[in-house]
Amino acid sequence: MTDPLVIDVEALTQQEGRQLQGEVEARIEPIDVPGGTIAASEPVRLRFRLTHTGERQLWLEARLTARARLTCDRCLEPFDTVLTAEYEELYRPRPEDAGPGDEPEDTGEARVIYYDEDVIDLREGIRQNLLLAMPLKQLCRDDCRGLCPHCGQNLNEHACDCEEDAGDPRLAALAEWLRRHGKEEEV
C-alpha cells in the first residue's frame, strides 16, 4: 500500500508550469505536544496544488483539515475540535553538497524543503501546520467553568458547596472603593 502523502514528482518536473492538484485523506501518527497529544480522530484531509516553477522547484499550496482530540485546559475533559490551516511550501532538489540534516535557507515567503529522488513527503508539513493551527488555549467550550480550586469538582457538571474565595485581603480597600463608586468587579 502506498502512502498518499508521499508523491512521486518525476513527471511533474519535466515541464515548467505543469501542475498536480489533488485531495487526499490519510491517517497520521499522533503528535506529542506539551500537556498532551494531538491525535487525529479521523483521517486528515489535504487539498493541494503542486506547481513546477522551474529548475525542478515545486510550489505547494495546501489546505489542511483535521479533527483532533484535545484536552480542555480548564476542566481537563477530552473534546473533539476541527483544526484547519492554509499554507505554502517550496520544494527544491537537495543539492549534492547538502547532507540529510542540512536545512535550506529561509526565503521569507514560504518554508523551503529539500526533496530527494523525485519524491516529496507532505507529512512533515502537515505535522508542523497542525501544531501552528492549535489554539493557544484549548477549551472544550468558550464558557467552560473549569474545576473548583478547592474540591476539584467539574463546575460544568455540578456546582459544589465550597465557600467562594473572598480574595486577597491586601486588596480589600480597593474592593471597597470600587463598591462605593459603583463598579462591582472582582478584585
Beta strands, then each sheet from edge to edge (+ up, - down):
strand 1: 6-8
strand 2: 19-26
strand 3: 31-33
strand 4: 36-40
strand 5: 44-54
strand 6: 57-71
strand 7: 78-93
strand 8: 111-115
strand 9: 119-121
sheet 1: 1+ 9-
sheet 2: 2+ 5- 6+ 4- 3+
sheet 3: 2+ 5- 6+ 7- 8-
end
